[in-house]
């Protein structure tokens, strides 16, 4: 035992004995040893103020040092199963450590601390007594769970300026649940490895490839060359097709020739600057109700942030690909849907359309 920065820490060199981890107090062979100076320096470097949450909350620190913090048995186990590399595991009880796949911890430094210390580090009310420091996962080196062909969805989800951690975590969870190919996070989104995102994702980070911090110019490199890119948009107006039908019905009753219904939200000619013209250009997207057919063999959907929605660059990408604006009707005077709700609606509508298209509509019927 050694007192480090005002708090006591028990550091044991764990041994793999008879199929389980044991510490120095249980076997003479695995006697407890104090950490060497290199490990102590490493520990003090990462946790100088007795607060692991400082590391977890600092995006700049995570990106600079390539480390992430995971908390709880479920999240740590999912990370280990996917091939994430553990650096250190902090645990309060041996029983907690034994809940993890021991064979995957052989190269990690295991540190036993008091539960009060973990409680102080954690930002949840009742921590589970397990905190892990992992190398930053890279999607090309991860082993994601195999998805059956009938459960997979040939769809890529693009997040555009999604800044709320809870929303992004929910989006990732829905994307994994729908079986889509991957999730692309454009610059401006909240960090996918932020603790609140990880908690809301419920392990989705280790079930689906996530590519972060992308520039818009690079996004097409991760999309099928022949695929469509659609953008999501909540709206208080009736979908264009319904407006057209209503107009035709009224005209038939009055004997008048109906005016053509709008198919695009085309603005009047602009006399402003070039930048303003570029912002107006994406509004030429065809608007379509989300429940009308749009799911093809390779599709991408852009979901915008909570404040400004999808960006002009997202709409430009959609327009170049021949994509559409998928409208989700919302009752007037009600705020537009948040990004997590909009993404979930479109993901599972895509799933429904794909099952129908592939002749698997019977799977949509629940077996009671």
N, C-alpha and C positions, 0 to 999 in steps of 0.2 A: 504494500500500500504506500502511496506517495501523495503528498499534498501538492496539488498543481493549481496555481493561481487562486489559492484560497479555498479550494474544494478538494475533497478526498476522492481518489479514484483507485479502484482495484484493477490492475491490468495483469491478465494471465495469458500465457502462451498456451492456447488450447491444443489438445492432442486428440487424434482420431484413434480411439481404443475400442475394440470389439464392436464396431459398427455404430459408435455414437461419440459425441464430443464430451470430453471430461475436462475438469479444471484441476488446478494444483491441489485443491483441498480434498480431492477424491482419490487421487493416486499419487504414490511417491514418484513414479516415473515422470509425471507431468507436474513438476513442482512449479509454483508461481514464481515469475520473474518480473522484475521491474523493467519498464520499457527502456530501450537504449536511447542514447542522446538524439539519434536521428529521428526515431519515432516520436520522442517527446517534442522535438522541434516541429515535426510535422503536425502533431496534435495542437500545439500552441499556435502554430501559424494559421490553422484553419479555425480554431475555436479560442480566440484570444480573450474573449469577454464572457466566458462561461455560457454562451448562448448560441446553440447550433442554428437557431432560427435566423440569425444574421446571415449565415451562409445561404440558407434556403430562399431568403427574400431578395437577395442581391443578384439580379440578372447579369450585371457586368462581371461579378465575381465568378458566376457559373461559367460564363462564356470565356473568361480569361484563363481559368484554371481547369476547365473541363470536368467539373464535378457537379453532381446533383445529390439532393437529399431525399430519401424515401423513408416514410414512416408507416409502421404497421405490418403485421404478418402477411396480409393478403398482397399488398403492393410489393413488398420485398420478395415474396415467393414468386409472383408473376414476373418480376424483373429477372430473377435468377433462372427461371425456366426459359425465358426468352434469350438468355445468353448475355445479359448485362453483367459487367465485371464489378464485383464488390471490392471496395478498398478497405472500409472499416465497418464493423457492425457493433453498435452499442446495445447492450441488453441489461436488464435489471435482474432477471432470474434465469437459471439454467433451463427451466421449463419453457421459457419464451424462446430461447435459442433452439431448443429441440424441435420446435414447430417448423423450422426452416429446413429445406433440403440440404443436409449436412455435407454431402459430397461436393456441392457447388461452392462451399465456403472455405475450402482448403487453402486457398491463396489469400484469403482475407485476414486482416487483423481483427481479432475479436476482443472487445473491451467490455468488461463488466463494471457497471456503475450503479449507483443507488437510484431507486425509482424516483426519488425527489429531484435528482438531477435531470432525468429524462423529462419529468413533468415541467421543470423549469425551461428546458430547451424547446419543448413541444408547443405548438399553438392550437392544440385541440384540448377540450376540457378533460377527457379521460384517455390519456395515451395508453397504448398497449404494452409499452416497455421495450419496444424495438425501434431503433433508428439506424438507417444504413447510409453510408456515403459510397456512391457508385461513380465510376467513370461515365462521362456523358455518352449515352447510347447513340450509335449511328445506324440508320435504317439498313445499310448494306451489310452490316455485321450481325444483325439480329436474326433470331429464328422465331418467326411468328407462327402461331398455331395454324395448322392446315384447315382451310375452309372447303367443304364439299362443293363440287361444281354447281349443284342445284341451289346452294345457299349464297354463292358469290354474286356480286353485283358489279358489272363493268362500268363503274362510275367513280370519278375522282372529284373530291370535294375541295373547293378553294375557299379559304377564309380571308376576307378582305377587311382589315382594320377592326377585327374583333378584339376588343380590349378588356372585356369583362372576364375575369378568370373563371367564374362559375359557368358562364355561357360557353366559353371555349371547351371546358371540361365536359359539359353536357353534349356539345356538338361531337366531340371525339367519341364519346360513349355511344351516341346514336349512329355514328358512322361505322364503328366496329360492329354494332348490333345489326345493322343493315347489310353488312358484308361487303362494303365498297372497297375499291382497290387501294386508295391512299388518300391522305389529307395533305394539302399544301397550304402553308401559312405564309402569306405575303408580309413583307416588312411593314410594321405598324401594328401587328397583332401582339397580344400579350404572350409572354414566354410560355411555351408548352410545358416546361418543367417547373413552373412556379407551383408552390405547394398547394394552393387552392385549386389550380387546374388539375393537378394530379389527384386530389381527393374527389373532385367532381367527375373525373374521367373513370374512376373505379377500375383501373387496370387496362383501359383502352390503349394507353401508350405502348403497351407491350403485346398488342393484338393486331395492330395495323400500322403500316409505315407512315411516319409523320416527317415531312420536310419543312424546316422552319427558316424564317428570315430570308425569303426569296425576293428578288427583284422581279418586277412584272416582265421585264425583257427575257427572263430565264424561265418563266412559267411554262411557255409552250414546249420547252424541252422535256417536260415531264408529262406531257399530254399526248394521246394518240394523234397522228398527223391528220387523219380523216375525221376526227370527232367534232361534235358540236360543243360549244361552251354557252350555257344558259346562265342568266342572272336571276336571282330571287328578288322579289319586290312585293311588299304588302301594299294594298291599295284600298281606298274607300269607294272607288268608282266601280260600276258594274263592268264585267269583262266585255270586250269589244263585240264578241259574237252574240252575247245576250242583248247588248244595245242594238245591234243590227236587226235581230229577230223582233225585238219590241218595236223598232222603227217601222219595219215592214208590216207588222200587224196593224199598227196605227194607221199607216198609209192605206192599207187595204180597206179599212173601215171608212176612211174619209175620201177615198178615191184619188188621193194625191200620189205623186211619184216620190218615193222615199229618197232622202239624201243619203249619199254613201257614208257608211260608218267608218270611223277611223280604224286603220290597221296598225298605224305607228303613231307614236306621240311626237310628230314632227313639228318643230318650232318654226316661227316665222324667220325669214332671212335675217342674219345678224349683221350689224354694222360695227360690232365691237372689235376688240383686239383679236389677234390670232389665238391667244390662249383661251379667250372666251369662246371662240368658234370651235376649238378642240373640245371644250367641255360640252358644247351643245351637240356635237356630232353623234355621240353614242345614243342620243334620244331617238334615233331612227330605228331602234330595235322594234321588231314586231312584238306586240303584247298578246299573250295567250294565257288563258286560265290554267292553273297548275294541274287540274284534273283532266285536261285534254291530252291526247297522246303526244309524248315528246321523248320518251325513253328509247334510245337506239343502242346499237352494239357497243358504242364507245361515246360516253358523254361526260362532261364536266359541269358542275354547278358552282357558281360564285355566290357566297352568302356574305352580305355586308355587315358592318359594325352597327352598334346600337344607336349611334348619334347621326351619322351621315349616310348610312346605307352603302350600297356598292359604289365604288369610285368610278370616275370617268375612264380610267385605264381598263377597268374590268369590263365596262360596256364596250369599249373599243375592241377588246379581245373577243368578246361575244359577237360583235358585228362582223369582224373579219372571218370568224368561223361559220357564219350563217346561223348563229344561235338566236334565241328569243328571250324576251323578258317574261318570266313565269310569274303571273300575278296571283297572289293569295288574297282573296276578297276579305275585307274586314268591315264590320258594321260601322257606319258613320258615327263620329264622335268618340270612337274607341281608339286608343293609341295603337300604333302599328305593332306587330308581333316582334318580340326580341329575336335576336339572331339564332339562339338555340332552338326556339319553337319553330321558326321558319325552316331551319335546316332539317329538323326532325320530320316535319310535314313532307318536305320534298323528298327526303331520303326514302321514306317508307311508301310514298306515292310512286317513286321510281321502282321500288321493289315490287309493288303491286302490278305496275304496268309491265315490268320485265317478266314476271311469272305468267301473266296473261299472254304475253308475246311468245314465250317459250312453250306454251301449252301446258303449264303447270298450275292453272287456275284452281285446280282442286285442292292445292295446298293452302289456299287462302281460307278454306272452310275449316273452322275450328271443330275438333272432335270432342264432343261433350260426353 
